């Protein structure tokens, strides 16, 4: 009977979420109702819930998670101070007289924004407001333009310092220790957020390279879809340097301090926040009302993230109380194809869940259940984390429920059919990258 409760809990959460209820309260509320029902029928031991206060305390005192509000703050400062505007205008002026030049400018700016902010929604909205109208005005194909903006905006999922990678690092660290303990290794190794950042650099750059190759193919086969700009204003190298070098310096400062071991991700995030404030002040775009708005949004986003973590912690306890973790472990071990068959099923489930859940819920609800099982099968934790991040990025683009598509539709009047058609090639490129990483796992490097 316990497996029925475990499966029913998972399905009930998915159903209530599809009805539009808030994620954090759905996870916690549905879990409590199932715990009560299981206790009344004798299939759930309420002693499992006694561990919840310690889990809440662990979340609130987790040093790694302290990086989340700091990275959110850094990203919002760069977004709200409109530092991306000048960068896009200058790069577009530099490359706009060539076919597809504006597309490459958007790709470059999107990559920098992804590395500087790490917030997918902010990057998609920023590019949708800045770049998409310019591309359409200059005769670029609507589907190609919309697909480029949406796909480039989701690079924040995989390019460090990504909020996704910070959360994945926290979950994978716990899952990796559980996997080793289950194998009788009582001095378990750990995996850090810095390891994930290092491992994601090469795949992230590879994905940008695949996007650039696709644009070259479009220019070669369909040149009419990406014409030169009708009017190309003059731009000086000084203007380009003034708009390009400061965000590059900030990215190097944050990532360099983490990868070199000089600072933890939390310390580097604090440095990034102060650096973003300094850049905004230097550009004379920082004022008191803007700072209040940034601080308010940082608190709201951080509160939303941590409420989801608290709800997910309660869900995982109740799911475990019904024996759901053992059910999942037995299911994955009995799949045909061995560990790669189990990996394929998990990735497919995460891909589908990406239609209805945000990356935070998938990271803290699904990964703690399947992560220890996959890691005990012998998969490298950093490689698995990068693969999960790319998979979630792909699901965010997939019609009709991809979150990036909703963000883009919210800031533009372009027809949904153009958006759906435009993202298909980029989804294929992301799936290709996942296949390449499965074929050549050493591309996820540990520096």
N, C-alpha and C positions, 0 to 999 in steps of 0.2 A: 504493500500500500504506500510505503514511503516514496518510491519512485514516481507514483502518480501525483503525490503532493508536490514533489520537486519539479516535475514537468508542468504541473498546473500553475505553480508559482511563476515560472518563467513566462508561460503563455499569458497569464493574467496581467503581468507587468507590461508585456508588449501590447496587449489589447487596450489597456487603460491609457498607455502613452499615445496610441493611435487615435484615441478619443480627444486628445488635446490637453490632458492634464499635465501640470508641471512635473518634470522628471524627478527632482529630488523628493517631493512629497509622494509621488507615485511609488518610487522604490521603497521608501520607508513605510508608507501606509499599507500597501498591498502585502508587504512582508509581515507586518504586525497582524493583519487579519488572518493570514495563513498560519502564523504561529499560534494564534488563539484557537483557530479551527483544529489545528493539529494537536494542541494540548487537550482540548475538549474531547477529541476522539482517541486520545492515547497514542498518537503517532509522532508527537514532538515533545522533547524534553526542554522545559523552559530554562534549564540551567545554561543552555547555550547563550541566552540573552544576557547572562551575568558578565560575559566578556565584552559587552558593548561599551560600557564606560571606559574601559582601558583602551579600546580601539579609538574612541573619540579623542581621548587624551593623546594617543599616539599620533593621530592626524594633526591635531592642533599644535603639537610640539615637534613635528617633523621638520628638520632643518632643510631638507631638500625642497619640500613644498613651500618653504618661505620664499623661494626664488620666483614662485608664480606671480604674486602681486607686483613684485619688482619688475619682472619682464613685461607684465601687462602695462605698468606705468610707463616704462620706456617706450613701448610701442605706441601708446596713446599720445605721448608727447610728440613723437615724430609724425604721427598722423594729424593731430589737431593743429600743430604749428605749420602744417602745409609745406614741409620741407621737400616733399616729393614733387610738388608743382614745378618748381624751378628746374629740378633735375630732368623731369620729363620734357619740359619745353626746350631745354638746351640740347638734350640728346636728339629730340625729334628734329630740331633745326639743323643739327650736325649731319644726320643721316637721312633726312627727309627727301633730299633730291635724288635718291636712289630708289629703285623698286623694292618694296618691302622694308624700306628703311625705318618707317614708323613702327612696323611690327617688331623689328629687332630692338628699337628704343623701348617699347613697352616691355619686351622680355627682359631687357637689362634693368629697367627700373623695378619691375616686379620681383626680380631676383634680389636686388638690393633691399627692397621693402620687406621681403620674406626674411632675409638675414637680419634686418634691423628691428622688425616688430614681432615676428613669430605669431601673429594673430591673423588667421585666414580671413575672417569676416571683414576686418579693417582693410586688408590689402585688396580684396575683391571690390569692396565699395569704393575705395580710393581710385583704383584703376578704372572702375566703371564710370565714375564721375569725370575723371580727367581724360582718359585715353579714348574710350569708346566713342564719344561724340566727335572727336577730332578724326578718328579713323573713318567713321561713316561720312563725315563732311567731305573728306578727300577721296571718296569713291572706293574705299576698301569694301570687300565682300562682307555683308553683315554676319553671315555664319562664321567666316574665318575670324572676323574681329571679335565677336562675342566669345567664341571658343578660346581664342588666345587670352583674352582678359580673364575668363573664368579659370582656365588652367594655370595661368601664371599666378593668379591670386592664391591658388591653393599650394604653391610652393612652400608657404610657411609651415606646412605640415611636416616637411622632411628636411628643410635647410635649417641648420642651427643658427641662433638659439631658439628652438621651437618650443612652445608651451606643450605641445604633444609629446615631444621627446623628454621633457622634464617629468611629466606625469608617467610616461612609460618607464623611465628610469627608476622611479620609486616603486612601481608595481613589479617590474621585472627583477629588481633586487630581492624583494621578498619571495617571489616565485622561484628564483634560482636557489635561494637558501633552502626553501621547502623541498625542491627537487633533489638537492644534494643530501639533505637529511634523510629523505626516503630511501636513498641508496646507501645509507650507512656512513656517509661522510660527515663527521661531527666537528670538523673545522672548515666550514663551508667558505668558498670564495664569494666575493661580492661583485656586483656590476654597478657602476656609477652612472650618473647623468653625463659626466664628462666622457665616459667610454662611448655612450650613445651619440653624443655630439661628434666625437672623432669618427665613429663608424658611419655616420650619415653624410659626411662631407663629400666623399667620392660618389655615392649614389645620387646625391642631390645635384652635383655638378653634371653627372651623366644625364640626368633627366633634363636639365637645362640644355645640354648639348643635343639631345634628341629633339627637343622643341625647335632648336635653331636649324637642325637638318630638315625638319618638316617644312619650315618656312622657306628654306632654299629650294626644296622640291616644288613648293607651290609657285615660287617665282619662276622656276624653270618651266613647269608644265602649264600653269595658269597665270601668266603675268598680268592679265587684266584684273585679277582679284586684289592685287597689291600695287597700285600705281604710285609714282613719285608724288610728293606733295605739290599741290597747285601753286602755293606760295611758300617759299623757303626763306625765312628771315635770316639775316646774318647773325652769327654768334661767335664770340671770341673764345679762345682757349682759356682765358682768365675766368670768364663766366662759367664755363664748363667745370673747370677745376674748383671754383668756389662752391658749386652745387654738388659736385661728385665727391671731392676729397673728405669733407667732414663726416658724412655717413659711413664712408669706407673706413675712416680712422676709428669711428666708434665700433664698427663690426670687428675690426682687427683687435681693438683693445679688449672687447668682451670675450671673443672666441680665443684670442691668443692667450689671455690670462688663464682661461680654463684648460686649454690643450697643453700649455706649458707646465701646468701644475702650480702656478703662482697663486691662483685663487680658486675657491670652490665656485660652483654655479651660483650659489646664493650671493657670495661676495662679488662675483663678476656682474650679476644682475643689478646690484646696488651701484656699482661703478657705471654700468650702462644707463641707469636712470639719471644719475647726476650728469653723465656726459650728454644725454639727450636734452636735459634742461640747459646745459651750457651752450649746446648748438642752437637751440631755439632762442636763447637770450642773445647770442652772437648775431643771429640773423634778424634780431629786433622783432621777433614774432611771439614773444612771451609776455603775457600781462596777467594781472591778478584774476580777472574773470575767467580767462582761459585755464589758468592753473586750478581754479576751483572746479571747473567743469571736468578737467582731466582727473583730479582727485576723486570726484564723485563717481565717475564712470569706473575708475579703478576699484573702488570699494564695492560697487554693484557687481562687477564681473567677478571679483574675487569671492564675494559672498555667495554668488551663484555656484561657482566651482566647488567651494567647500561644502555647501549644502548638498550638492550631488555626491560628494565623497562620503558624507555622513549617512545619506540614504543608501548608498552602495554598500557601506560597511554593514548596515543592518540586513540588507538583502543577502549578502554573502553568508552571514551567520545563520539566518533562517534556512537558506538553501543547503548549507552544510548540515544543519540539524536534521533535515529530511534525507540525508545521505546523497545529496545531489552531486557532490564532488566525486564520490566513489562511482556513481552511475556514469558520470562523464568519463572518468578514467577507464572503466571497463569498456565503454562504447568505443573510445578512441583506440584502445589496444586491440580490439577485435575487428577493426576495419581492415579490408584488403589493401595491400600496397604498403604495409608496414608504416614506418614513421612518416613517410612522404604522403601516404594516403591520409593519415590523420591530419597532417599539415594542410593538405588541400581542402579537407572538409572544414577545418577551423577557419581558414582564410575565406572560404565561400560563405560561411555563416556570418563572419564579421563584415564581409562585403554587403550582404543583404541587410544586416542590422544597421549599417551606415545610412540606409534610406530613412530610418525612423528614429535613430539615436544619434546624439552628438558623440564626438570622440571621447569625451570625458566619461560618459556612461559606459561606452564599450570598453574603455581602458580599465575602469574600476569594477565593472560587473562581469564581463566575459573573461578578460585576461587572467584575473586571479583564479578562475576555475580551470581554464585550459592550459595556462602558462606552466604550472608545475609538471603537468603530464608531458607536454611537448619537450620541456627542458630535460626531464628525466629520460626521455628517449634519445638524448644526445645532441640536440640542436644548440648552437651557440646563442647565448642570450642577447648579445648585441645584434647579431645577424637577424634573429627573430624580431627584435624590436624595430629595426629598420624596415623589415618586410611588412610588419603590421602597420607602421606609419604610412608606407606607400599604398598599402591596401585601403586604409581609411581615406587617404587622399583621393584614390580612384572612386570610392563610393560617394564621396562628396561631389563628384562631377557627373555621376550617372543619372540620366533622366529616368523618371520624372521627378524624383524626390531629392536629388542631390542638394545639399545645403548651399553650395556655392551658386547654384542656379537660382535659388530663392533670393540670395543676396543680390545677384546681378539684376534679376527681374524687378527688384524693389527700387533700383536707382536708374532704370532705363525704360524706354518705351518700345524697345526692340521686340519683335515677335518671338514668342517662345519657340516656335519651330526653328528659327535661325539659331537660337541658343543650343537647342538639343542637337541639331545637325552639326554645329560647330565644335562641340566638345567630343564627338565620337573619335576623331583621329587622335586626340590627346589621351583619351582613355586607353586606346590601343597602345600608345607609346608607353603609358605607365604599366600596363600589363606586360609589355615587352621587357621593360626594365625589371619587373619582378621575376620573369622567366630567366633573364640574364643573371640575376643575383642567386637564384636557385642553382643555376648551372655553374656559376663561378662565385661561390660564397666568399672567397678571399678578397673580393672587391670591397667588402665591408671591412675596412682596415681598422686595426687597433694601434694607435700611435703610442 
